[in-house]
């Protein structure tokens, strides 16, 4: 895919944010409506998109590629964690905020935004690999991630493995099992799942638009720590992963592109949900998610183009 095609694909996705902003500003979609649409995406369309993307013939090479992704993701997460640790030490945050800041730097929106972006850039086959990335991300999220959130809220750390059992994870498990068994869903079932999954991108972008429409730009731009968060999350960390894969491992494959783009995603939307759950700093979490999402409209295309060179 050339640079014009990449820009066109990403523009096509991000322009879908505009209707959400307009509908939000006009009062036609409120917070409750947004939550309802999000629930449809998380519990239905996104799992269907993953299952549909994993409907590819079994091959030993694809299985080996999946194992390779697991290994690289562990290394990439270690790099992200190290950079996050150095950042909070340099800035000298209060201990609680340092844990939250670390969480926000490590975990990106690999599902809600990442999957649609990967689908638009590299097609359905790439979504298979993006789903493996999401699986690894969830393993870290509901172990190390939950501990970081709990510590940021002053709560006793306790891992919640049940949290991994999300509809999205079930979608990954079902899709991967069908791949391993080399089973193809009957036409009418497979086609229905594919059509439902195709709704993920527009619905996800509209929801993001609605969320952006509810925020105060003045308040969002007033915290200098959010700029540091955005700089590290959207540029430095994905750049480090890029250097690891492109120059360290000499890897220019589709797998490498998927991993790098996924690490270029904005702060995970679940940051706000977890902060609410454990009575943490919800305001900072929300602003971090929103500002990095806005800036990612610029930074994701930068890395997408960079990966063509």
N, C-alpha and C positions, 0 to 999 in steps of 0.2 A: 504494500500500500504506500503510495507516494504522499508527499506533504500536503498537496491540495485535497486529496481524499481524506486524510486524517483530520485536517481542519474542518472539512465539510461534515464529517461524521460527528465530531465533537460539538460543532455548532448546532447540528440537528438535535443533539441531546439537550444541550444547555438552554436552547431557545424554548424548550418545553417548560422551563422554570417560569417564564413570563406569564402564562395564563394563571398559574397559581398565585403569583404576586398580585395580579389584577383582580382576580376573584376574591382574594383576601382583603385587599384595600376597599373593594366595593361592598364588603360584608356578605358576599354570596356564599363563601365558605368560611366557617369559623373553626375554632380549635377542635371542637368535638367532631366535626366533619373530617378534619384532617386526621384525627386519631383513627377514625373509621376506615379511611382510605389506607392509612399505614398498616392497619390490622389486616386488610385484604392482601396487601403486598407481602407482608411478612409471613402470613399464615397460608396463603394460597398461591399467588402468582409467582413469587420468587422460588418456592420449592418446585413448582411446575417447570419453570425456566431451567432449573438445574437438572431435573430428571430428563427433560427433553434434550438438553445439551449433552447428557451422558449416554444418549442412545446412539452410540457408535460401536462398530464391530470390535470385539476384544482383540487386543494385540499385546504381545509380551513387551514390545517397546513402549507402548503407552503406559503399561503397568510400571515399568522401570522409570519412566519419566515422572510418574506420580511419586515414587519413592525418592527420586532426585529432588522434587519440590519439597518434600518433608525435610530433607537434610538442609537444603538451602534456606528454608524458612527458619529453621532453628538458628542457623548462623546469622541470618539477617535480623532476627529478633534480638539476638545477643548484641549485635552492633547498635541497634536502635536503643536498647536498654543502656548500653555504655554511654552513648551520646546524651541520652536523657539524664543519666546520673551526673555527668560532667556539667550539663547545663544548669541543673538545680543547685549544684554545689557552687557554681560560679555566681549565680544570681543571689544565692543565700535566702531562699524562700523559708517561711516558717515550715516546720516539719510536716504539718498536715497538708499544706498546699503543695509541698514538694512531691508528695505521693500522688496527688491528683494530677499535677503537671506531668509527672512521669507517665501515668496512665494515658493521658491525652496524646503524648508524643509517640507512644508505642502503638496504640490501637487506632486503626483507621476505619473508615466506612467502606470496608471491602465488599460488603454485601449489597446494601441499599443503593450505593452509587457505583461501587467497583464493578459489580457484575454487569450492569447495563453499559458502562463505559467499555469494558473488555469486549462485550458482545458487539458493540458498534465498531470498535477499532479492528478486531481480529476475527470476528465471526464465532459461530457456534462451537467449533472445535476448541477454541481458546477458553470458552466458558467452562469446559470440562476441567481444564487446569486451574482456572480461577476458583472453581468449586473445591478443589483440593487445597488451595491456598486458604479458602474460607474455613475448611475443616480444621486446619492447623491453627488458624487464628482463633477459632472458638475454643480449642483446647487450652491455649494460653489465656484467653479472655476469662474463662470461668475457673481458672486456677490462680495464676499470678495476678491477672487483672482484678479479680474480685478482692484479693488480699490488699492490693494497692488502694482500691476504693474504700474498703473498710478502714484501713489505717488512716486515710485522708479524712474520714469522718469520726475518728477516735473510737471506732468500734473494734471489739476483739476479732482478730482475723480468723476466718473459718471458710474453707473451700466448699463451694456448693456445686457438686458434680451434676446434680439433677438439672441445673441451669443449662447444661449442654443439650438437653433433650428438647430442642426447639423444632418447630416445623421445618426450618431451613436445614438443620442438621439431619432430620429424618429424610428430607429430600435428597441430600447428598448421599446418605447411606443407601437409600432405595436405588438411586441412579447408579451408584458405584457397584451395588450388588448385581443389577441388571447387566452392567458392563462386564463384570467378572464371569457371570454365567452365560454371557453372549446371547442374552434374550432380548428380542425386539417386541415392544408392545404392539398389540393389534392395531391396525390402521385407525379405526375410529377412536380408540383410547389415546393412542400416541398423538394423533392430530388434535384432539381436544386439549390435551395437556400442553401441546405446543402453542396453540392459540391463546390459552389462558396465560402461559408464561410470557408471551409476547407483550402482554399488558403491563409487565413489570416496569419497563423503562418510562413510558409516559406517566404512569401513576406515581412512580418514585419522584420524578422531576416536578410534577405538579405539587406533591406534598412538600418538597423542599421550597418551592415557590411560595406556598401558603405560609410556611414557617418564617421565611424571609420577610414576607409581607406584614408579619405581626411585630417585628422588632423595631426598636428605635435606633436609627443609624448613629445618632449623636452619642447615645449611651454605648453602643457597640464599639465605636472608634475611640473611646476615652481611656481605655486601659492599655498602657504601654506593654504590659506583660503578654497581652494577646498578640501583639506584633512579633514578639520573640517566639511565642508558641507557633505562629503561622510560618515564620521563617524557618524554624527548625523542622517542623512537621512536613511542610510542603516542598522544601528545597534541600536542606542539609541531609536529612535522613534518607530520602529517596536517592539523592546524589551519592551517598555512601554505598547504598545497595547497588546502584548503577556501576560504580567503580569496582566493587567486589566482583560482579558478574562479567562486566565488559572487559576489564583489564586484568583482574585477578584470575578469573577462571577462563577468560577468552570466550565467553559464551554469548553468542548473538542469536540464539534460538528463540522460538516463540515462547517457550517456557520462561526464559529470562525476561522477555518483554512483559509477560503477564505479571511476574513477581515484582518487577520494578514499578509498573503502573499501579499495582495494588498498594505498594508502599508510598505512592504519591497521593493517596486518597486523604481527604480531610479527616478531622477528628471523628471518631465513631459516635453515631447518634445515641448509642446506648449509654454514653457517659452521663448524660443528663438523667436518664432513667435510673441508673445505678446510684447517682448522687441523691436523687429524691428518695430512693428506697432506703438508703443508709443515713439520711439527714446530713449530707455533705454540703459542699459549696455549689448549690444548684445554679446560682446566677453566673458564676465564673464558667461552669461547665457549659451552660447554654450559650453564652457569648463565644466561647471557644469553638464550639461546634459550628455556630453560624458564621463567624468571621473566616474560619479556615475553609468552610464550604464556598463562601463568596470568592476568596482568593484562589481556590482550586480551579475556578473557571479559567484562570490565566495560567496557573502552573501545570496543570495536567497536560494541556496542549504542548507546553514546552518540552516535557519529558517524552510525550508521544512523538514529537518531531525529532528530538534528539536520538531516539531509538531507530530512526530510519537512516542515520548517518553511518 
